[in-house]
Structure formats: C-alpha cells, structure tokens
Amino acid sequence: MIPYEVEYVRASSVQDALSLLSGDADAKILAGGHSLVPMMKLRLARPSFLVDIGRLPELRGVEVHPDYISIGSATTHAELAADSQLTALAPLFALVAHVIADPAVRNRGTIGGSLVNADPSADWPAAVLALEAVMEVVGAKGTRRVPAREFFVGFMASAVQSDEILTRIHIPLPAAVRVGYRKFRHPSSGYAVAAAAVALRFTGDKCVGGTIGITGVADTPFRAYAAETLLGEGLGGGQDGIERIATAAFDGVAPLEDSFADAGYRLQLGRVMLKRALADACAGNREGMTCSET
C-alpha cells in the first residue's frame, strides 16, 4: 500500500523538533522510518506531519565515558554493529545488531526508533533490559532519565510522551563479563518469535548473578527477575539448574499467540532461546569457570 499524503519537515536541531511537536499532538517523529512508514502504509498510524530527526548529528554516534557508554538514538543498527569500541565494551550490542531484519533495515533503521516503537517482538528491548540501560528523554519540561525496566509500559507503548524525544541510551560500564543473545526469527518479518539476552557477572571464576531480558514472548518486553535470582546457583548447578532458570523466567507470563506460534509453542521457544543464550555466554568463559552448558 502507498502511504497517504502527509507533510514532512526536517528538524534542524532537537529543540527545533520539540517546537514542531508542541504545535500538533498528531505530529510524529521520523528517525529511520522502518517502524512508522509500514504502519502508515497499513493506515495503522495517521500522523498530521512528520518531523525528521534522523540526520541530526547530536543524535548520532557512540561516546565512551569512564563509567558508561552513550549512544545517540538516531544511530543505525549497522553503525552499532560496526563500532569497534562498542563491540569491545558492550559486545551484546554487536550480537543483537547483526541479527536485526536484513541489510536494508539495518542501514536505515535506528535504535531509538525501535525502542520508542516498543514492538514486543523487536530485538533491542531485550538488550537494553539485560544491560540495565538508562534512556535520556527530552521534552519541553526538560530532560529526564528512564531506566529500561520502566521504559516499556504496554503493547507498542513506551514511556516517551507525544511531545518528547528519546535522545540517548546510556549503558553502565562494565557492561557484564559474559553475554549471549539468541532469538527464534520469524521467517517472514525477521522479528523475534522469542528471544533472550543475558549478561552474566563474575567474581573470579564464579558466576555470581546477572540479568535477563526477554522479547517476543509477551505483549511487552520484560526482565526475568525470578530467573535472575537463580543465576549464581543455577550456572554452577548442572543441567537441572539451567532448567530451573529457564522455567522460572516464564512463570506467570501470558504469552502472545498468532497464526505462527500458539501460547505453548512460544513459551517453549522462549525457554530454549534462554538456555542457548546462557550456554553462549558460558562458552566464552575461561577454562574452569563454573558454568554448565545446556
């Protein structure tokens, strides 16, 4: 389908974009366009006009600080996959970026656009949850910071209001000792039918805990807190421990259902993806570390 006629404005700065948004509640931010434009084609979104922020230099690139990494919201998936500093300091980003959709999407789509769109099957939510990222959001009332655990507030809904812009994503350092990301890719869309991101912490040679982000399974991405409490014990406890972690991660979760995956199948995929992500993280450990493969 062809999108309906809509006015397009290229913002000259973040403040210019905020001014444009403040004048019309139906205006929408355009970054890479790979989430919004398809929705416009299907008439699921009907903005009055588009405010393009995709080329603003202040929203692009990766900055490394002593205790955190700052990522511009208009940075593309491909740029994140290719950034050597980011790969070295937060390797989960490279793992995720390389499996998003296809080259055309990776070269135009942006991390900020994906996060604000808050598709429950998108890849980035699992990564920012596992890395305990903090989102920097700017609006007419100033700047606020929203932890990733509070950012996804419902189905296709984020904490960013209609008159606000997600400007940067902050990743605390160190960004975990060992990480893994596994997803079951939908054969048509490339979105995650189920996916898990893990970030493990170590004291010496022993895993002492970590974080788990899940996407694709429920109507919002989520942290698997119950499973996280078992990480230190489970990764040194053999196959049974891994099974307990995978089971606990999805206890009480109401799974999405569609023509491709019913509830039971989606939950099972989630458990399998989590076990594989844990195994990947453990496989990168030095010989002798107390991790058990799935």
N, C-alpha and C positions, 0 to 999 in steps of 0.2 A: 504494500500500500504506500501511497505518497502522503507525506505529512501535509496538514492543512497550512494555509498561508499564515505566517507569523512574523512579527517584527523582530529584527536581530540587531543587537548593539554590542560592540566590542568595548569592554571596560578598559580604561587607561590605568587604573590602579584599584586596589582593594577598596579604598574609600569611595572611589567613583562607582564601583559596583554596588556598594552598600547604599549609596544615594539613589541609584536606579531602582534597587529593590524596594526602598522605602516608599516610593511613589505608587507602587502597584502590588497588591497582595498576590496577584496571579502571575507575576513575573517569575522566571526560573533561571537558576544558574546553569550555564553550559560549560563544562570543562572539556572532557574528551568526546562526550556525546553518545557513547556506546550503551548507556543505560537509558538516557532520556529520549533520544531520537527514535529508537524502536517503540517505546511507549507512545510517542506521538503518532507514529505510523498506525498503531493499533487503536488510536483515539482513547487510550487509557490516561493520557496526560494532555491537557489543552492549555498551555501557558499563554498569557497575553503577549508576552515578548520574552526573548532570550537574552541573557546577559552573559557574554562570553568572557571567561576569566582564564582560559586555557593557555594564553600566551604571556601572562603576567610573570616577569622574571622573579618577582618577590615570592611567588608560589611554586617555584621550580627548584629542583636540586636537593642534594643531601649535604647537611652540615654536621660535622663531628665535633662534639664538645667533650670536656673531660668526663662528665658523668652521664651524658645522654647523646643520642643521635636525633637530629631534627630533619624531618622530611617534608618538603613542600607538597601541598595537597594536589597540585596540578602536575606533579611528576608522573610520567607514564610508567606503565608496568615494565616496558622494555628497558627504560632507563634504570629502574630499580634492579632489574636482573643483571644489568651490565656494570653496575657500580662496584668497583673492587673493594673500596673501603667498607661499604655496607655488607658485602659478602663476607669479609673477614670478621667484622664486629657483630653482625646480626645475620648469620647465614640462613636463618629461616626465611628471610625476605627473598633470597635467590631461589630457594626451593619452591616457594609459592609462586613467584612471578613467572617462572618458566613453564608452569602448567596452567596458566590462565588462558582460556579460549584458544586463539590462533594468533599468528604474527600480526595480522591486520588490527586486531583488537589490542594486542599488547603495545603496538606502536602509537596508538591514538588514545586508548583508554587510560584513565588516571586513577591513582589510588584514592584520592579524595572523592571523586565521583562515585566510585564503587562503595566506599564506606557510607557516604551520606544517603545513597540509594537504599542501602541496608537490605539488599536482596538476601533472603535467608539461605540461599544456595551459593552465594558469592564466596570467593576464596579468602580475600583479605581479612574479613572479620575474625576468622579462626586465628590468624597470625597475630593481629593486634591484641586479641584477648590473651593468647598464650604469652606474649611478651609484655603484658601489662602496660600497654601504651597509654599515653595521655593525649587527647585531642585538643588542639587550640582552636577555639571558635571565636570569631569576631563579629560584633553587631553594633548597632547604633549606641547601645549602652556600654560598650567597651569590650574587653577581652575576657573570656572565661575558659577554664580548662576542665575537660570532662574525661574521667577515667574510662577506658574501653569497656569496663564491666557495666558502666551506666549509659553507654552510648547507644546501644541498640534497644529501643524502647517498645518495639512491636513489629508486626509484619510490615516489611517495606517502610519502616519508620525509624529515624534516628533522632538524637537529641538536638540536632541543628534545626532551629526555627526558620520560618519562611523569610525573615529579614536578617538572617545570619549567614556567615560563610565559614566553612572549615578551612583554615589556612595552613596548619602544620600538624604533623603527627610526631610526637616525641617518644622515643624508645629509651628506657633507662638502661644504663650500662653497669655491669656486664649483662649482655642480653642472653644469658644462660650458657652453661658449659656445653651441653649437647642438645640438639634439636632434631625434630622429624616432622614431616608433613606427608600425609597420604590422603588421596581422595579417589572416590569412585566417580568417574567422569560420565555425565550423561552423553550418550553417543550423538545426540543432535545438537544440543546447546553448548556443550562443554562445561556447563555449570556442575557443581558438586551434588551428586545424589546423596552422598555422605562424605564428610572429610573430617580429619582430626589433625591438629597442630599440637606438638608437645615441646616444652622447654624444661630440661632437667638441670637441677643444681647438684653439685657435688662438694663434699668435704673430703679432701684427699681422694681416695679411691672408692668412696662410698656415696651412692646416690642418697641424698637427704631430703628430696622433695622436688617439686616442680609445679608447672601449670599446664593446663589442658584447655584448648579452645576447640569447640565443635561447631561445624556449619553443615547445612544441607539437610539436617535431620528434623529439626523443629521449625516453628514459624519465626523464631528469632535465633541468631547465633548465641551460644552460651558457654560459660565456663563450667567445667565439670568439677565442682568443688568437692563433692563426695569422693570422687576418684582420686583427686589430688591428695587427700589425707592419707591415702594408701600407698602413695608412690614410694616413699622411703622404705617401707616394709616390703611392698609387692615386688619391686625390681630386684630385690635380693632373695625373694622367696620362691623362685621357680615358677613353673607353668601355672600352678594354682593361683599364685599371687597375681600374675598377669591377667588371668581370667577374672579374678575378683575386681581388679581395676576396671576392666572393660565392661563388666556388668554394672558396677557402681556408677559409671559415667552416664548411663542411660536410664537408671532407676527413676521412675516417675515422669519420664519425658513423654509428651504427647507427640508422636511423630507425624510429619506430613504424609499425605497419601496422594498419589496421582496414577495415571494410566501406566506409568513405567514402573513404579515401586509402591507396593502397599505398605501398611504400617510395619508388619512383621519383618518384611524384607529390608526396609530402610533401617530399622533398628539393628538388624544383624549386620548390615553393611557398615553401620557406624561402629559397632564393636570390632569388626575385622579391621577397619581402617585405623582405629586407635591402637590395636595391638601391633599392627605393622609400623605405625609411626613410632611407637615405643621401641620396637626392635631396631628400626633405623637409627634412632638416637643412641641406643646401646651399642650398636655395631661400630660406631665411631670412637668408642672409648678405648683407652689404653688397655693392654692385656692385664687381666687381673681385677679390673673393676667389677663390682658386684651388680651386674645386670644380667637378666636372663632373657634369651630370645624367645619370641613366640613361635 
